[in-house]
Amino acid sequence: MTTYPTPTRRWTRAEYDRLIELGVFQTEDRVELIGGELMVAEPESPEHYTAIRRSARALEAAFGSGWEVRQDGPIALDDESEPEPDIAVVPGAPEDYRHAHPSRPVLTLEISVSSLATDRERKASLYARAGLADYWILNLIARVLEVYREPVPDPAAPFGWRYARRDVIAPPGRVAPLAVPHVTIALLDLLP
């Protein structure tokens, strides 16, 4: 029996944004553009949502004024990627991004249960390729914070880049964001 490859279509960020403008995707659809592919985001369980809210509060306190802590907001990484991390910290205020999504957060945080493998592999590679220096995964399964830093090229990674450094913070550990190294955040302030 002859088999044929399944045709797929890659999307650009401009095409994806146009689909959103046309109403093809709604907020509740929870779709992200990752490397030209449309991916369904992890559903928000009560634990996941609580972790987002606690993390946002802790990051707002740590960063202070002059920073916007975005929850589930798109970031315009490149021509084929517009992920919506659980939290992204960007300079400025909400109104600074009324005409375009931010493209280079100083901190990106994913909260993971069922998406842990994707967050560690595909999203980490995507964020490393974009040069995002501080990527965190709040691993709700192991109840630890995985901190990824130092993006480096790696042809074996999904998007050709990975992080050279991975630190795992367990309770009662603390972590300092690269953008505000004089401030530390307790892991227990992030966990639900």
C-alpha positions in Angstrom: 0.0 0.0 0.0 1.3 3.4 -0.9 1.5 6.0 1.8 1.5 9.7 1.2 2.8 12.4 3.6 0.1 14.4 5.3 0.3 18.0 4.0 0.6 20.7 6.6 0.5 24.5 6.3 2.9 26.8 8.2 1.5 30.2 9.3 3.2 33.5 9.6 2.5 35.8 12.5 0.9 38.3 10.1 -1.5 35.6 8.8 -2.2 34.5 12.4 -3.0 38.0 13.5 -5.3 38.4 10.5 -7.2 35.3 11.5 -7.7 36.8 15.0 -8.9 40.1 13.5 -11.4 38.1 11.4 -12.8 36.3 14.5 -11.6 32.9 13.5 -10.1 32.4 16.9 -11.7 33.5 20.2 -10.1 34.2 23.5 -11.4 30.9 24.9 -9.8 28.9 22.0 -6.3 29.3 23.7 -4.3 28.8 20.5 -0.7 29.9 20.1 1.5 30.3 17.1 4.8 28.4 17.8 7.3 28.2 15.0 4.7 28.5 12.3 2.4 25.9 13.8 -0.9 26.5 15.6 -0.8 24.8 19.1 -3.5 24.4 21.7 -2.4 25.9 25.0 -2.6 24.0 28.3 -6.1 24.3 29.9 -6.2 26.4 33.1 -7.1 24.2 36.0 -7.8 25.9 39.4 -4.2 25.1 40.5 -2.7 26.5 37.2 -4.8 29.7 37.5 -3.9 30.1 41.1 -0.2 29.8 40.3 -0.5 32.4 37.6 -2.1 34.9 40.0 0.3 34.2 42.8 3.3 34.5 40.4 2.0 37.7 38.9 1.6 39.3 42.3 5.1 38.2 43.4 6.7 39.5 40.2 4.8 42.8 40.4 6.2 43.3 43.9 9.7 42.3 42.8 9.9 44.4 39.7 8.0 47.5 40.9 7.0 50.5 38.8 8.2 50.8 35.3 7.5 47.2 34.5 4.4 45.4 33.1 3.6 41.9 34.3 1.5 40.4 31.4 -0.7 37.4 32.0 -1.5 35.1 29.1 -0.6 38.0 26.7 0.9 37.5 23.3 4.6 38.3 22.6 5.7 38.9 19.0 8.9 36.9 18.9 9.5 36.6 15.2 7.7 36.3 11.8 6.4 32.8 12.7 5.9 32.8 16.5 3.4 34.6 18.7 3.3 32.5 21.9 1.2 33.5 24.9 3.3 32.6 28.0 1.5 32.4 31.3 3.5 35.5 32.4 5.9 37.8 30.6 7.6 40.8 32.2 8.3 43.7 29.9 9.4 47.3 30.4 6.9 50.0 30.5 3.1 50.1 31.0 0.1 48.5 29.3 -0.5 51.5 27.1 3.0 51.2 25.6 1.8 48.1 23.8 -1.6 49.2 22.5 -0.3 49.1 18.8 2.0 46.1 18.9 2.7 43.2 21.2 6.0 43.3 23.1 8.8 41.2 21.5 11.5 40.9 24.1 10.3 40.2 27.7 13.0 40.3 30.3 11.4 37.3 32.0 9.1 34.7 30.6 7.3 32.2 32.9 5.4 29.1 31.9 3.4 27.2 34.5 3.4 23.6 33.7 1.4 20.5 34.5 0.4 18.7 31.2 2.6 21.0 29.1 5.9 20.3 30.9 7.6 18.4 28.0 6.5 21.1 25.5 7.6 23.9 27.8 11.0 22.2 28.4 11.7 21.4 24.7 9.8 23.4 22.1 9.1 26.6 24.0 12.5 26.6 25.7 14.2 26.2 22.2 11.9 28.9 20.8 12.6 31.4 23.6 16.4 30.6 23.4 16.3 31.3 19.6 14.7 34.7 20.3 17.5 35.5 22.8 15.2 35.6 25.9 17.8 35.5 28.6 15.6 34.5 31.6 13.0 31.7 31.1 11.3 30.0 34.0 9.1 27.0 34.3 7.0 26.6 37.4 6.8 22.9 37.5 3.6 22.1 39.5 4.2 18.3 39.2 7.5 18.4 41.2 6.7 21.7 42.9 10.0 23.3 41.8 11.0 26.3 39.7 13.2 25.5 36.7 15.3 28.5 35.7 16.8 28.5 32.2 19.5 31.0 31.1 22.3 31.5 28.6 20.8 30.8 25.1 23.2 28.9 22.8 22.9 27.5 19.3 22.2 23.7 19.2 21.2 22.1 15.8 19.6 19.2 17.7 17.1 21.5 19.5 13.6 21.9 17.9 14.3 25.5 16.8 18.1 25.3 16.7 18.8 26.8 20.1 18.7 25.8 23.7 19.6 27.1 27.1 23.1 26.2 28.4 22.2 26.7 32.0 19.3 25.1 34.0 18.9 25.5 37.7 16.2 23.9 39.8 15.0 25.8 42.8 13.1 23.7 45.4 11.3 25.1 48.5 12.2 27.1 50.5 14.6 28.4 47.8 14.7 31.9 46.3 15.6 33.2 42.8 16.7 36.6 41.5 15.4 37.7 38.1 18.3 38.8 35.8 16.6 42.2 35.1 16.4 43.0 38.9 19.2 41.0 40.4 19.1 42.8 43.7 15.6 41.4 44.4 14.9 37.7 45.3 11.6 35.9 45.1 10.6 33.0 47.3 9.5 29.9 45.4 6.7 29.5 48.0 5.3 32.9 46.8 4.8 31.4 43.3 3.4 28.0 44.2 -0.4 27.5 44.7 
